Amino acid sequence: MAKIDLTDYTLGELKGLLFDIDKEIRDRQQQEVGKARERILAIARDAGLPTEQLLAGTVPKPRYRNPLDPAQTWSGRGRQPKWVLDALAGGKTLDELESPTPAGS
């Protein structure tokens, strides 16, 4: 990036330039946040997730858990993950994949 010679600017001009730069930075940040939000919502739609839940900031509790890898869960909404499809193809039922309700829930 080329260095800009600011020595000939008055203090008022420098402050005005700073104001304009700050405004431009805020505007571009808002644009980037908007673009990121749209990409995130598109990914959620492609994955079959309800965007209302994403916008509300709530994530459904897992209803099903992979017996072979308990870290893999599914809420029962949206597209079934591969491990669910594989388990169903292997003769399991959704009831068998249902996650036990933790005590106190």
C-alpha positions as CSV (number, residue, x, y, z in Angstrom):
1,M,0.0,0.0,0.0
2,A,1.3,3.4,-0.9
3,K,2.1,5.8,1.9
4,I,0.0,9.0,1.9
5,D,1.8,12.2,2.7
6,L,-0.4,14.0,5.2
7,T,1.9,16.8,6.2
8,D,0.1,19.4,4.1
9,Y,-3.3,18.7,5.7
10,T,-4.6,21.0,8.4
11,L,-5.8,19.5,11.7
12,G,-9.4,20.1,10.6
13,E,-8.8,18.3,7.4
14,L,-7.2,15.4,9.1
15,K,-10.1,15.1,11.6
16,G,-12.5,15.2,8.6
17,L,-10.5,12.5,6.9
18,L,-10.5,10.4,10.0
19,F,-14.3,10.8,10.3
20,D,-14.8,9.7,6.7
21,I,-12.5,6.7,7.2
22,D,-14.3,5.6,10.3
23,K,-17.6,5.9,8.5
24,E,-16.4,3.9,5.6
25,I,-15.0,1.2,7.9
26,R,-18.4,0.9,9.7
27,D,-20.3,0.7,6.4
28,R,-18.0,-2.0,5.1
29,Q,-18.2,-4.0,8.3
30,Q,-22.0,-3.9,8.1
31,Q,-21.8,-5.0,4.5
32,E,-19.5,-7.9,5.5
33,V,-21.8,-8.9,8.3
34,G,-24.7,-8.9,6.0
35,K,-22.9,-11.1,3.4
36,A,-21.8,-13.5,6.1
37,R,-25.3,-13.7,7.5
38,E,-26.7,-14.5,4.0
39,R,-24.0,-17.2,3.5
40,I,-24.8,-18.7,6.9
41,L,-28.6,-18.8,6.2
42,A,-28.0,-20.3,2.8
43,I,-25.9,-23.1,4.4
44,A,-28.6,-23.6,7.0
45,R,-31.3,-23.8,4.3
46,D,-29.2,-26.3,2.3
47,A,-28.8,-28.4,5.5
48,G,-32.5,-28.4,6.1
49,L,-32.2,-26.4,9.3
50,P,-35.0,-24.0,10.2
51,T,-33.6,-20.5,9.8
52,E,-36.0,-19.2,12.4
53,Q,-34.1,-21.1,15.1
54,L,-30.8,-19.8,13.9
55,L,-32.1,-16.2,14.0
56,A,-33.5,-16.7,17.4
57,G,-30.2,-18.2,18.6
58,T,-31.7,-21.4,19.8
59,V,-30.5,-24.8,19.0
60,P,-32.8,-27.8,19.4
61,K,-31.7,-30.3,22.0
62,P,-30.4,-33.6,20.5
63,R,-33.1,-36.2,20.4
64,Y,-31.0,-38.9,18.8
65,R,-27.5,-40.0,19.5
66,N,-25.1,-42.2,17.5
67,P,-24.5,-45.3,19.6
68,L,-21.1,-45.8,17.9
69,D,-20.1,-42.1,18.5
70,P,-22.1,-40.4,21.2
71,A,-20.6,-37.0,20.1
72,Q,-22.8,-37.3,17.0
73,T,-26.3,-36.1,17.7
74,W,-29.4,-35.1,15.7
75,S,-32.4,-33.1,16.9
76,G,-34.8,-35.0,14.6
77,R,-35.4,-31.9,12.5
78,G,-34.0,-31.3,9.0
79,R,-32.1,-33.7,6.9
80,Q,-31.0,-37.0,8.6
81,P,-27.3,-37.2,9.1
82,K,-25.4,-40.0,7.4
83,W,-25.0,-42.0,10.7
84,V,-28.8,-42.0,11.1
85,L,-29.3,-43.2,7.5
86,D,-26.6,-45.9,8.0
87,A,-28.2,-47.1,11.2
88,L,-31.7,-47.2,9.6
89,A,-30.2,-49.1,6.6
90,G,-28.6,-51.5,9.1
91,G,-32.0,-52.4,10.7
92,K,-32.1,-50.0,13.6
93,T,-35.1,-47.9,14.3
94,L,-35.3,-44.2,15.3
95,D,-36.6,-45.4,18.7
96,E,-33.3,-47.3,19.2
97,L,-31.3,-44.2,18.4
98,E,-33.3,-42.0,20.8
99,S,-31.0,-40.3,23.3
100,P,-31.8,-41.0,26.9
101,T,-33.3,-38.0,28.7
102,P,-30.7,-36.7,31.3
103,A,-31.8,-36.7,34.9
104,G,-33.3,-33.3,35.9
105,S,-34.5,-32.5,32.4
